[in-house]
Amino acid sequence: MKPTPALSSRASLLFGLLFVASGIFPMLAAFDIGPLGREDIQGPPWLGFVAGGIFVATGLAIIAGPRAPLVNSLFAVLALAGLAALGNWVAFGAGERACSGSLALPWLWGEGDFSGLACRIPFGVGAVITDAFLCWMIVATLQKALGGPPRLAGLLQAAQWLVLASLLPILLPLLMVLLAGVALGALKTRLTTGAWPRNEGFVARQKARGLLRGFGPKRPMD
């Protein structure tokens, strides 16, 4: 399988400029300039500036590309910081919150309009995950700026553990659902056949290993 070729310099420039152009109007709306106004933001004006800044930073990261990895990482950190700011404001900011759409978390799902905690909790989970990834990206970028591993290796590992911990509210329910499905399947096999299911592939491998050990060199007897 051939690796996917990187974007050419011209394609990266055009694609990045498209993102930058898309972010200019929300940023100007924060100052009530252009076709969009502050009433279109539906929140504090800085939300529009940050939302537009995410697109601008993403576009600049695309333009920098792999030819300037440190610059690319810096703009990627800025874009992720913008996402974290938006998520944290929705989840933990002051005031009422109202959301509409679909929720598809393992422990919370539904469709329609949500308000209060039903709106804040999903954004809170996403905000915590984004914050953890932001910490990891900041440390990784600092490590890159300092010359790479083994510099900041311990701090980078701590950031990786932070990312894993932030994913636990999603991973644990999924793991429980998976284990429950396996247990129900095994119980169904037991009730229908009278025997517990066996991993035939694992059993065959163990038998083959035992057979191969039987043909191995014999240890001298005392």
N, C-alpha and C positions, 0 to 999 in steps of 0.2 A: 504494500500500500504506500503510494507516494505521499510525502508530506505536502500539506496545503501551502502553495506559494504565498509569500507575503505580498501585500499590496505594493504596487509601484509607487515611486515618489509622487507622480502626478495624480494617481488615483487617491493616494492618502491625502494629498492636499485638497482635492475637490471634495472628498468625503468629509474631511475634517472641517472645511469651510461651510459645508452644509449644516453640520452640527452647530458651528459657531453662529451662523445666521439664524438658526432656529432659536437660539438662546438669547439673542439680542432683544427681541420684543418683550418677553417677560421681564427682563432686567430693566428696560426702559419704563415698563408699566409701573414699577415700584416708585418711579418719580413722576408718574402721570404724564408720560411722554409717549407719543406714537399711537398706533391704532388700538392698543389695549390701555386700560386705565386701572387705577387702584381698586375700583369696584369689581373688576374681573378676577382679582386675586383671591377674594373670599377669605381674607385673613390679614394679618399684619403685612405692610408693604414689603418687608424684608423677605417674605416667603417668595414673592415673585422674583426678587433679585437672586435669591439662592437657587430657585428652580431653573432660572435661565442660566445662572452660572454653572450649573451641572452640565448643561449642554455645551457651553463654551469650553469648560475644562476638558470634557470628553473629546471635543473636536481638536483642541490643541494637543491632547495626548495622542490622537490618531495622526496628526501632522508630524509630531516628533517621531513616533514609531520606534522600531528597533534600532534606528540609526543614532538615536540619542536616548538610550535607555533610562538614564537618570532623570532627564527632563520629562520623559514619558511617565515615569513613576510618580514624579511630583504632581503632574496634572491629574493623574489617576487618583492620587490621595485627595486632591482638592475636590474632585467629582464625588468621591465616596464620602468625604466630609460633608458635602452639601446634602447628600441623601440621608446621612445620619442626622443632620440638623432638622430636616423636614420630619423624619420619623419620630425624633425625640419631642418635637413640638406637638405633634398630633397626640402622642402617647402620654406625655408627662406635662405638657403646658397647661396654663390656667385657662378656665372657661369651659363652656359646653362643647361637646364633640358629637357630630352626626356624620355617619358614613352610609353609603349605599353601594350595593354590589353583592358579590358572592364571597363567602368565607369557606376555606377548604383546609382548615387545620385539623389534625387528628382528633383533637378534643373539643373543637368548636367549629361548627359548620352551619351554613344556612344561606339564604338569599333574600335580599330586600333592603330595608332601611334599618340601620343600627345606630344607637346612641349610647352615651355614657360608657360604661365599662365594655360593653359589647363592641364598641368602636375602638376604645383605647387598647384593649388587650392584644388584638392581632398586630396593631401598629407597635405596641410595646415589645412584643416578641421580635418583630422585624427590626426595631430600633436597637435592641440589645445585640442582636446578631450583627447588624451593620456596625455598631460601635466596636465590637470585638474584631471584626475584619479590618476596621480602620486602624485599630491599635497594631494589628499584625502588619498591615501595609506600611505604617509609619516606621516601625522597627526595621522591616525589610528594606525600605528605602534608605534609612540611615546606615544600615549595614552595607548597602551597595555604594553609598557615598563615601564610606570609610575604607572601601577596598574589598569588601566581601568577607566570607567566612575566613577564619573562625571568630571574627569580631562580632560582638553582640550575640553570640550563639546562645548563651543562656537566656537572654532577654527575648530572643526570637522564639525559643522553645516555650517560654512562659506565655507569649502571645498566642502561640498555636494551641496551648492548653486552654487559654481563654476562649478561643474560637470554638473548640470542642465543647466546653462547658455551656456556651451560649446556645449551642444546637441541641442540648439535652432535652429541653421542653418539647422538641419535635421528634428527636430520635427515639426517646424512651417510649412514648405512646406507639410509634410505628413498630418498635421492637416487640412491645407487648401484644400488639395486634398480630404480628407475624408468628410469635410463639403460640398465641391462642389458636391461630389457624392450623399450625402444625399439630398441636395437641388434639384439636377436634378431629383432624384427619386421622390421626393414629387411633383415637377412640372409635371412630366409625369403622376403621379396618378391623379393630378388635371385636366389635359387636357383630360385624357381618361375616367375618371369617373365623373368629375364635382365636386368632393369634395376633400378636402385635406386629406391626410392619418392621421389616428388616432392610437395612441398607445393603442390598446384594452386592453392589460394586465394592463397598468397603470390606464386606466379608470375603469376597473373592480375592481382593488385594492382600488381606491378611493371610489367607490360605496360601497364596502364591509366595509370599515372603517366608512363611514357615517351610514350604517345600524347598525354596532356594537355600534356606539355612541348612536344610538336611543334606544338601549336596556340597556344602562348604567344607573347608579343611577341618579335620577332626583334631580335637585337643588330645594330646598324649595322656594316657591314663597313668596315674601314680603307681 
